[in-house]
Amino acid sequence: MFVRRCFLIVLSLVLLTQGVLAKDRTLPNVVLVLADNLGTGDIGCYGSKLHRTPNIDQIAAEGTKFTSFYVTSGVCTPSRASLMTGCYAQRLNMHISDKGASVLQPVATKGLHPDELTLAELFKQRGYRTACYGKWHLGDQLEFLPTRQGFDDFLGVPYSEDMVKELRPDQWPELPLMRNEEVIEAPVDCEKLTRIYTEAAVDFISESKGKPFFLYLPMARPGSTKVVHVDNAFRGKSANGLYGDCVEELDWSMGEILKALKAADIESNTLVVWTSDNGAVNRNPQQGSNAPYKGWGYGTSEGGMRMPCVMRWPGVVPKGHVCDAVSTTLDFWPTFYGVLGLEFDDALKRDGHDMQSIWFAEAGTDSPYDKTGFFYYHMAQLQAVRRGPWKLYLPLEPQPLPNGRKTKEQTLQLFDVRNDVSEEHEASAVQPEVVAQLLELAEQARADLGDEGRVGAGQRPAGFVASPTQRVLGSANGR
């Protein structure tokens, strides 16, 4: 922690003395909204006939809609770790919990390493105000909270809302709502959270007063709870039960944020990004939709990891554009590094790419992933690879896990997921050269990022604490 703080101080002085920022560059405000377990087919501009999402659709109409936008995991923690750092979660050792689960749980010894340089810390180098309102899920110990990772203000829940005391009464506390590093309500009334986060975001925007800001809104909806939480004002209003009510409440939230930007007269200089951390999960009855993609959240299918994403930045992001070039949440870090005009030598390897030439241009620029490939991991296991139009599902034999379960069993399959998005035509027999190339690429990933039972040369440690404490009301809140 001390080393990183010294680095950041020195970096700030270097940037100030060198005048890295061009005089004619105007720093944009950035609003990054992340839904939770919401699929492509849930949004109007992506084809939903059940959900009314006029505000999200407006962003697409006034900006760009992405049709090959990926997250790095079908579950929360690793997906969010990649968004914050520009790295596959396997590189950060954030792909598996301290208990061997796929996501971090309450009172975990593990979290995002304090020495990792997050998106928020990038923005701080340019004097931005930074805020995180919503579901964090990158560690609930004080060392790992947003306030220790570059955010000036945090209001939210440190992990998933389905991780309640009733499930493990001897181990987990009441679900806490936190302001910065203090619990302010426990158990929190989850039905109010979307409104609480939205109001905090609107206040944050209205208080900007000409200073650039980075606002991260990791909404906890539709979420992982068996019954979807939704505010009473939206109950029964959609054509798709509580799930649809929740999606439409999320759209209302986006609308309030757009109104706040307009009221503050800063919408023309604000980049707004709306996406999801992974696809809709297979509920009973089924309510979410990942159409036209196959599969569900929590896995490495297209439905689990190919997400809706819309962006708007008037005059910079092309208006009414549809972009099918592969891009991912890994790209936020290097792209914002470029947008901010930063030039420091980053000693830590990043897996994403600077996508300014794709995100901010209508020209059909090839995606860098057409060369480097994109890797579909679940926990430690590499399960698929995409390069260009081709996605190869790797042959997998089930292996025992410490928790008594087994890894996935899967046969080798090849699909053209650019032109055959529903994966109806298996092509391995007629494309043997493509199969061989993707198998070689998979081996390169294993050597760098690891695989089940194999450590990668490019992996680095997560953060750990020896004696984790519960996030609770009162003096027992921790150190």
NUKOL-707863 format. One line per 5 residues: for each residue x, z, y of C-alpha. Coordinates in nm, 2 decimals, always signed. Each point is the difference from the previous one (the first is absolute). Layout:
<nodes>
X Z Y | ...
</nodes>
This chain:
<nodes>
+0.00 +0.00 +0.00 | +0.28 +0.09 +0.24 | +0.18 -0.33 -0.08 | -0.31 -0.20 +0.07 | -0.06 +0.18 +0.33
+0.35 -0.06 +0.12 | -0.03 -0.37 -0.10 | -0.33 -0.04 +0.20 | +0.15 +0.17 +0.31 | +0.31 -0.23 -0.01
-0.22 -0.30 -0.06 | -0.22 +0.08 +0.30 | +0.31 +0.03 +0.22 | +0.14 -0.33 -0.13 | -0.33 -0.18 +0.07
-0.02 +0.14 +0.35 | +0.36 -0.09 +0.09 | +0.00 -0.35 -0.15 | -0.34 -0.10 +0.14 | -0.10 -0.16 -0.32
-0.36 -0.06 +0.11 | -0.03 -0.33 +0.18 | -0.13 +0.04 +0.36 | -0.28 -0.24 -0.05 | -0.13 +0.16 -0.32
-0.32 +0.21 +0.02 | -0.02 +0.26 -0.27 | -0.34 -0.02 -0.18 | -0.21 +0.29 -0.10 | -0.06 +0.00 -0.37
-0.30 +0.12 -0.19 | +0.03 +0.00 -0.37 | -0.31 +0.09 -0.20 | +0.02 +0.05 -0.38 | -0.31 +0.03 -0.21
+0.01 +0.18 -0.34 | -0.10 -0.17 -0.32 | -0.18 -0.28 +0.17 | +0.00 -0.36 -0.13 | +0.01 -0.35 +0.15
-0.36 -0.06 -0.11 | -0.12 +0.30 +0.20 | +0.05 -0.17 +0.34 | -0.23 -0.25 +0.16 | +0.27 -0.25 +0.12
+0.12 +0.00 -0.36 | -0.34 -0.09 -0.15 | -0.19 +0.33 -0.04 | -0.38 -0.06 +0.02 | -0.07 +0.38 -0.04
+0.20 +0.16 +0.28 | -0.04 -0.06 +0.37 | +0.35 +0.01 +0.15 | -0.03 -0.17 +0.34 | +0.29 +0.18 +0.16
+0.25 -0.07 -0.27 | -0.13 -0.36 -0.01 | +0.05 -0.01 +0.38 | +0.37 +0.07 -0.05 | +0.03 -0.29 -0.24
-0.19 -0.23 +0.23 | +0.22 +0.09 +0.30 | +0.32 +0.01 -0.21 | +0.12 -0.08 -0.35 | -0.15 +0.07 -0.35
+0.26 +0.02 -0.28 | -0.09 -0.11 -0.35 | +0.32 +0.08 -0.18 | +0.07 +0.34 +0.14 | +0.13 +0.26 -0.25
+0.06 +0.37 -0.03 | +0.28 +0.13 -0.24 | -0.22 +0.21 -0.22 | -0.35 +0.04 -0.12 | +0.00 +0.38 +0.08
+0.04 +0.19 +0.32 | +0.34 +0.18 +0.03 | +0.23 -0.29 -0.09 | -0.20 -0.24 +0.21 | +0.02 +0.22 +0.30
+0.37 +0.07 -0.05 | +0.07 -0.38 +0.01 | -0.21 -0.04 +0.32 | +0.20 +0.27 +0.17 | +0.35 -0.11 -0.10
+0.00 -0.37 -0.09 | +0.12 +0.09 -0.35 | -0.15 -0.02 -0.35 | -0.10 +0.36 -0.10 | +0.24 -0.03 -0.30
+0.29 -0.03 +0.24 | -0.10 +0.33 +0.17 | -0.09 +0.18 -0.32 | -0.36 +0.03 +0.13 | -0.15 -0.20 -0.29
-0.07 +0.31 -0.21 | -0.09 +0.36 +0.09 | +0.20 +0.31 -0.09 | -0.25 +0.06 -0.27 | +0.02 -0.35 -0.15
-0.32 -0.12 +0.16 | -0.05 -0.33 +0.19 | -0.06 +0.18 +0.33 | +0.11 +0.32 +0.17 | -0.22 +0.31 -0.05
-0.05 +0.32 +0.20 | +0.30 +0.24 +0.02 | +0.24 -0.27 -0.12 | +0.37 +0.06 +0.01 | +0.05 -0.36 +0.09
-0.06 -0.22 +0.31 | +0.14 -0.28 +0.20 | +0.36 +0.08 +0.07 | +0.06 +0.13 +0.36 | +0.29 -0.24 +0.03
-0.22 -0.31 -0.05 | -0.06 -0.18 +0.33 | -0.37 -0.05 +0.04 | -0.21 -0.24 +0.21 | -0.08 +0.29 +0.24
+0.37 +0.07 +0.05 | +0.06 -0.37 +0.08 | -0.26 +0.02 +0.27 | +0.15 +0.32 +0.13 | +0.32 -0.19 +0.08
-0.19 -0.19 +0.26 | -0.16 +0.30 +0.15 | -0.34 -0.04 -0.17 | -0.26 +0.27 -0.03 | -0.08 +0.02 -0.37
-0.30 +0.14 -0.19 | -0.13 +0.02 -0.36 | -0.37 +0.08 -0.05 | -0.12 -0.01 -0.36 | +0.13 +0.03 -0.36
+0.38 +0.04 -0.02 | +0.08 +0.04 -0.37 | +0.38 -0.01 +0.02 | +0.06 +0.37 -0.05 | -0.19 +0.31 +0.10
+0.30 +0.23 +0.06 | +0.10 +0.05 +0.37 | +0.32 -0.20 -0.05 | -0.20 -0.31 -0.10 | -0.29 +0.01 +0.25
-0.05 -0.27 +0.26 | +0.13 +0.23 +0.27 | +0.34 +0.00 -0.18 | -0.02 -0.38 -0.04 | -0.02 -0.12 +0.35
-0.36 +0.07 +0.10 | -0.07 +0.20 +0.32 | -0.35 +0.09 -0.11 | -0.17 +0.03 -0.35 | -0.36 +0.07 -0.08
-0.09 -0.04 -0.36 | +0.01 +0.10 -0.36 | +0.34 +0.00 -0.17 | -0.12 -0.15 -0.33 | -0.30 -0.15 -0.17
-0.34 +0.15 +0.06 | -0.08 +0.01 -0.37 | +0.28 +0.26 -0.05 | -0.22 +0.31 +0.06 | +0.05 +0.36 -0.10
-0.28 -0.02 -0.25 | +0.20 -0.22 -0.22 | +0.30 +0.24 -0.02 | -0.11 +0.33 +0.15 | +0.33 +0.18 -0.09
+0.22 -0.27 +0.14 | -0.17 -0.19 +0.29 | -0.13 +0.13 +0.33 | -0.33 -0.10 +0.17 | +0.02 -0.35 +0.13
+0.18 +0.04 +0.34 | -0.05 -0.18 +0.33 | +0.32 +0.03 +0.19 | +0.10 -0.03 +0.37 | +0.37 -0.07 +0.00
+0.13 +0.28 -0.23 | -0.29 +0.24 +0.01 | -0.31 +0.01 -0.21 | -0.30 +0.00 +0.23 | -0.29 -0.02 -0.26
-0.02 +0.06 -0.37 | -0.19 -0.12 -0.19 | -0.05 -0.29 +0.24 | -0.34 -0.17 +0.02 | +0.10 -0.34 -0.12
-0.31 -0.17 +0.12 | +0.12 +0.05 +0.36 | +0.35 -0.12 -0.04 | -0.04 -0.37 +0.10 | -0.17 +0.11 +0.32
+0.27 +0.27 +0.06 | +0.28 -0.25 -0.04 | -0.17 -0.26 +0.21 | -0.06 +0.24 +0.29 | +0.36 +0.11 -0.01
+0.11 -0.36 +0.01 | -0.22 -0.08 +0.29 | +0.13 +0.30 +0.19 | +0.36 -0.10 -0.08 | -0.06 -0.35 +0.13
-0.17 +0.12 +0.32 | +0.30 +0.23 +0.07 | +0.26 -0.27 -0.04 | +0.03 -0.05 +0.39 | +0.23 -0.30 -0.02
+0.23 +0.14 -0.26 | +0.03 -0.21 -0.32 | -0.14 +0.16 -0.32 | +0.00 -0.04 -0.38 | -0.33 +0.13 -0.15
-0.01 +0.02 -0.38 | -0.35 +0.06 -0.14 | +0.02 +0.04 -0.38 | -0.38 +0.05 -0.06 | -0.10 +0.17 -0.32
-0.29 -0.23 -0.07 | -0.15 -0.11 -0.23 | +0.25 +0.23 -0.18 | +0.04 +0.14 -0.34 | -0.28 +0.25 -0.02
-0.27 -0.05 -0.26 | -0.27 +0.00 +0.27 | +0.10 -0.18 +0.32 | -0.01 +0.21 +0.31 | -0.19 -0.14 +0.30
-0.13 +0.14 +0.32 | -0.37 +0.06 +0.02 | -0.04 -0.25 +0.28 | +0.09 -0.28 -0.24 | -0.17 +0.11 -0.32
-0.25 -0.24 -0.14 | +0.08 -0.27 +0.26 | +0.18 -0.25 -0.22 | -0.12 -0.22 -0.29 | +0.26 +0.15 -0.24
-0.07 +0.38 -0.03 | +0.24 +0.26 +0.12 | +0.30 -0.23 -0.06 | -0.15 -0.26 +0.24 | -0.09 +0.27 +0.25
+0.36 +0.11 +0.00 | +0.14 -0.35 +0.05 | -0.23 -0.05 +0.29 | +0.10 +0.33 +0.15 | +0.36 -0.12 -0.02
-0.10 -0.31 +0.19 | -0.17 +0.22 +0.26 | +0.33 +0.19 +0.04 | +0.19 -0.32 +0.05 | -0.26 -0.10 +0.27
+0.05 +0.33 +0.18 | +0.38 -0.06 +0.01 | -0.05 -0.35 +0.13 | -0.23 +0.13 +0.27 | +0.26 +0.26 +0.10
+0.27 -0.26 +0.03 | -0.22 -0.21 +0.22 | -0.10 +0.30 +0.22 | +0.37 +0.08 +0.05 | +0.06 -0.36 +0.09
+0.28 -0.04 -0.26 | -0.16 -0.22 -0.27 | +0.20 -0.30 +0.11 | +0.32 +0.18 -0.07 | -0.10 +0.18 -0.32
+0.07 -0.12 -0.35 | -0.28 +0.12 -0.23 | +0.05 -0.02 -0.38 | -0.27 +0.09 -0.25 | +0.07 +0.01 -0.37
-0.04 +0.22 -0.32 | +0.24 +0.20 -0.21 | -0.13 -0.15 -0.33 | -0.30 -0.16 -0.15 | -0.35 +0.14 -0.07
+0.00 +0.21 -0.32 | -0.23 -0.05 -0.30 | -0.28 +0.24 +0.07 | -0.31 +0.06 -0.20 | -0.22 -0.16 +0.12
+0.23 -0.27 +0.15 | -0.04 -0.01 +0.37 | +0.34 -0.12 +0.15 | +0.11 -0.36 -0.03 | +0.35 -0.16 -0.03
-0.15 -0.35 -0.02 | +0.12 -0.27 -0.05 | +0.28 +0.18 -0.18 | +0.00 +0.15 -0.34 | +0.06 +0.37 -0.08
-0.04 +0.33 +0.18 | +0.20 +0.25 +0.20 | +0.24 +0.23 -0.18 | +0.17 -0.30 -0.17 | +0.21 -0.30 +0.06
-0.27 -0.26 -0.01 | -0.06 -0.23 +0.30 | -0.31 +0.20 +0.06 | +0.20 +0.32 +0.01 | +0.28 -0.12 +0.23
-0.11 -0.31 +0.20 | -0.17 +0.14 +0.30 | -0.21 -0.09 +0.30 | +0.21 -0.01 +0.32 | -0.10 -0.11 +0.35
+0.21 +0.01 +0.31 | -0.07 -0.05 +0.37 | +0.24 -0.02 +0.29 | -0.14 -0.23 +0.27 | +0.23 -0.28 +0.09
+0.25 +0.09 -0.27 | -0.19 +0.00 -0.34 | -0.17 -0.34 -0.04 | -0.37 +0.01 +0.06 | -0.24 -0.09 -0.28
+0.29 -0.06 -0.23 | +0.01 +0.04 -0.38 | +0.35 +0.07 -0.15 | +0.06 -0.04 -0.37 | +0.38 +0.07 +0.01
+0.09 +0.30 -0.21 | +0.06 +0.30 +0.21 | -0.02 +0.37 -0.07 | +0.00 +0.35 +0.14 | +0.38 +0.00 -0.07
+0.02 -0.23 +0.30 | -0.13 +0.24 +0.27 | +0.33 +0.18 +0.03 | +0.23 -0.30 +0.04 | -0.26 -0.19 +0.21
-0.05 +0.28 +0.25 | +0.38 +0.05 +0.01 | +0.02 -0.36 +0.12 | -0.30 +0.03 +0.24 | +0.15 +0.31 +0.16
+0.33 -0.18 +0.05 | +0.20 +0.26 -0.19 | +0.35 -0.09 -0.10 | +0.15 +0.30 -0.18 | +0.17 -0.04 -0.33
-0.24 +0.13 -0.26 | +0.21 +0.15 -0.28 | -0.29 +0.03 -0.24 | -0.13 -0.30 -0.19 | -0.34 -0.13 +0.08
-0.21 -0.22 -0.22 | -0.23 -0.16 +0.26 | +0.06 -0.29 +0.24 | -0.03 -0.06 +0.37 | -0.33 -0.21 +0.00
-0.02 -0.08 +0.37 | +0.03 -0.37 -0.07 | -0.30 +0.02 -0.24 | -0.22 +0.26 +0.15 | +0.03 -0.13 +0.36
+0.00 -0.37 -0.06 | -0.25 -0.26 -0.14 | +0.27 -0.21 -0.15 | +0.01 +0.00 -0.38 | +0.33 +0.19 -0.03
+0.10 +0.07 -0.36 | -0.01 +0.37 -0.10 | +0.33 +0.16 -0.07 | -0.16 +0.13 -0.32 | +0.00 -0.36 -0.13
+0.38 +0.07 -0.04 | +0.03 +0.37 -0.06 | -0.32 +0.05 -0.21 | -0.24 +0.29 +0.02 | -0.01 +0.27 -0.27
-0.31 +0.17 -0.14 | +0.10 +0.35 -0.12 | -0.22 +0.28 -0.13 | +0.19 +0.33 +0.01 | +0.34 -0.08 -0.15
-0.11 -0.31 -0.19 | +0.04 -0.36 +0.12 | -0.31 -0.18 -0.12 | -0.01 -0.33 +0.19 | +0.20 -0.23 +0.23
-0.12 -0.26 +0.26 | +0.21 -0.27 +0.16 | -0.16 -0.29 +0.18 | -0.34 -0.07 -0.16 | +0.09 +0.14 -0.34
-0.07 +0.35 -0.13 | +0.15 +0.10 -0.33 | -0.15 +0.30 -0.19 | +0.29 +0.13 -0.20 | -0.02 +0.08 -0.37
-0.03 +0.37 -0.04 | +0.01 +0.23 -0.30 | -0.18 +0.34 +0.04 | +0.25 +0.28 +0.04 | -0.07 +0.38 -0.01
-0.01 +0.19 +0.33 | +0.08 +0.37 +0.06 | -0.37 +0.07 +0.08 | -0.10 -0.12 -0.35 | -0.13 -0.34 +0.12
+0.16 -0.34 -0.07 | +0.11 -0.28 +0.23 | -0.19 -0.32 +0.02 | -0.01 -0.26 -0.29 | -0.01 -0.35 +0.13
+0.08 -0.35 -0.12 | +0.19 -0.26 +0.20 | -0.23 -0.21 +0.22 | +0.07 -0.23 +0.29 | -0.25 -0.09 +0.27
+0.00 -0.21 +0.32 | -0.14 +0.27 +0.22 | +0.01 -0.22 +0.31 | -0.23 -0.27 -0.13 | -0.16 +0.19 -0.29
-0.08 +0.33 +0.17 | -0.23 +0.12 -0.27 | +0.26 -0.06 -0.27 | -0.21 -0.22 -0.23 | +0.28 -0.24 -0.12
+0.29 +0.15 -0.18 | +0.30 -0.23 +0.04 | +0.31 +0.15 -0.18 | -0.01 -0.27 -0.28 | +0.02 -0.28 +0.26
+0.24 +0.16 +0.24 | +0.29 +0.14 -0.22 | +0.26 -0.05 +0.28 | -0.21 +0.21 +0.24 | -0.04 +0.27 -0.26
+0.38 +0.01 -0.06 | +0.07 +0.02 +0.38 | -0.24 +0.29 +0.05 | +0.13 +0.18 -0.30 | +0.35 -0.02 +0.15
-0.14 +0.12 +0.33 | -0.16 +0.29 -0.17 | +0.34 +0.10 -0.15 | +0.15 +0.00 +0.34 | -0.27 +0.24 +0.12
+0.06 +0.23 -0.29 | +0.37 +0.01 +0.07 | -0.07 +0.10 +0.37 | -0.33 +0.20 -0.02 | -0.01 +0.11 -0.36
-0.27 -0.02 -0.26 | -0.15 +0.24 -0.26 | +0.29 +0.19 -0.15 | +0.26 -0.18 +0.22 | +0.15 +0.11 +0.33
+0.06 -0.27 +0.26 | +0.33 -0.02 +0.19 | -0.18 -0.02 +0.34 | -0.22 +0.31 -0.04 | +0.05 +0.30 +0.23
-0.15 +0.35 -0.02 | -0.33 +0.14 +0.13 | -0.01 +0.32 +0.18 | -0.04 +0.33 -0.19 | -0.07 +0.37 +0.08
+0.08 +0.28 -0.23 | -0.30 +0.22 +0.07 | -0.31 -0.19 +0.12 | -0.28 +0.19 +0.18 | -0.37 -0.07 +0.04
-0.14 -0.13 +0.32 | -0.26 +0.26 +0.07 | -0.17 +0.17 +0.30 | +0.18 +0.30 +0.16 | +0.35 +0.14 -0.02
+0.05 -0.12 -0.36 | +0.02 -0.36 +0.13 | +0.37 -0.02 -0.08 | +0.34 +0.02 +0.16
</nodes>
